[in-house]
Amino acid sequence: RHGMKYIPMVAKGCTDPIITLNFGFLKIYVVTSPDMMNAVQRQSKVFSFGPFLDFAAERLAGLTGKTLHAFRTVEAGGQGLVKTVMHASTPFLAGKSLDKLNRDMFSAIQPMIDELATKESVDLIEWVHYAMTLAGTRAAYGPMNPFEAQEVRDAFWEVDRNVSPLLMNFLPWLTARKAYTNRKIVLSAFIEYLNKKGQNQACDFILKRYQVLSEAGLSDPELAQNEASVPLALLSNTIPATFWVIYTIFSHPDLLQELREEVEQNAFKMVEGECVVDLKAIREDCPLLISTFHEIMRKGSNPASTRFVMSDFTLADKYHLKAGNVVILPSQVIGRHEKAWGPSADEFNPRRYLTPEPSDHPDDPKTVRRTGRFMAFGVSAPICPGRHFAASEILGLACMLMMRFDFTPEGGEWTPPEPHTGSVLAATGPVKGPFNIKVKERDGFEGKPWRVEIGEGKGLFPC
Ligand code: HEM
């Protein structure tokens, strides 16, 4: 009922560094303190992420039989393809490949932003979903993008919003009907994409995945079955996070003003009458914007990194964890712990990630890399490999919107929309629409052409 918010709800106020939720057939150990998280992370053989890769291959992607065996981790008796493909493709989410991905994403979204300028009002949630889904997937999958069809986009979001019963894996065609039938629509689009050899014009990350999987002997339908679940990683978190970044910046007028000044000075230029936002300069020369992004993600998202207990283990000589159960490291609890951030841990402070205030941390004021400092993209391995692309998409778009537009919510008040609790894969606060805003180009910028310039570099944000 509460979706991803359930864990922090039960953990809030607990004084123990780890607590047990007993579901009878399964215990979930919820870590509530940074020190205990360190202790768990030090035992990477005992607390492993591997079984969750198997879980996702079976329940999210719906793999069965010999395809599932090929993907399963070696530890679980499989061929370990899930790790092989991740390892081979992750480097293509940085450097030149990331520059190209960003370039393609912003050239895809630019006409949609220009169209926004012709409107007087819009449902911001719907617009962000539409524009980011289309632009992100065009950049990833190329001109034969399976998500061009609205039917496929709608089916994808139906899967995302109804994924919980699918994860139970109990007669999914009956108990998870919506997700199950819509997953089939997405899958058919991916099969057609491969039939047309669409992957040959995909981004390097996607192309590498196809190469590795076909070299491993997978047929196109088997390959499509796995790849049809990749957009859950590509879109499920990025889109709600984009909404919240835009919402938070525009709903804090003083902050908006400061950010506009920072961007105007460091990451904006006029080139022959064209307004240009510079993504490389956003990364390198806009510390307040980056800090604001981190703080919105710290406060607003609630990913819970998950580990499987491989063998019985006693933590801190006191807490006995039994093999076969699950450990959760919830960022909403650990990342807001006083040990991570001192007494201001629960406040929204867009300057938090600038040079740390000496009074901020009771134990070690100068430490920037304190445990629990920033967990929105997960912790250590398997930290999100797409985080730099996500940050580029979100911040590039947010800058373009705040430099070009004034947004006013209908009714005048910035009142946060209702959460969408069915979307349990998204840790970034998915919401239910509509959220109607009035749109107006800013004084002095009316009717001007705009673009985002990518610039060369490693493409890496400090996250
Ligand atoms: C705001 C946007 C995003 C957020 C908050 C986010 C967050 C996360 C988190 C928390 C994890 C799990 C880490 C753990 O369990 O400790 C993860 C994994 C992953 N993410 Fe993201 N992510 C985002 C965007 C993206 C994008 C755009 C991509 C795609 C290119 C992506 C690709 C992946 C992949 C492939 C994994 C699995 C990594 C593995 O199994 O080793 N993510 N992400």
Residues whose N, C-alpha, C, O or C-beta is under 5 A from the ligand:
A	BS01	HEM	M86 A233 L234 N237 T238 A241 P303 S305 T306 A376 F377 G378 V379 P382 I383 C384 P385 G386 R387 F389 A390
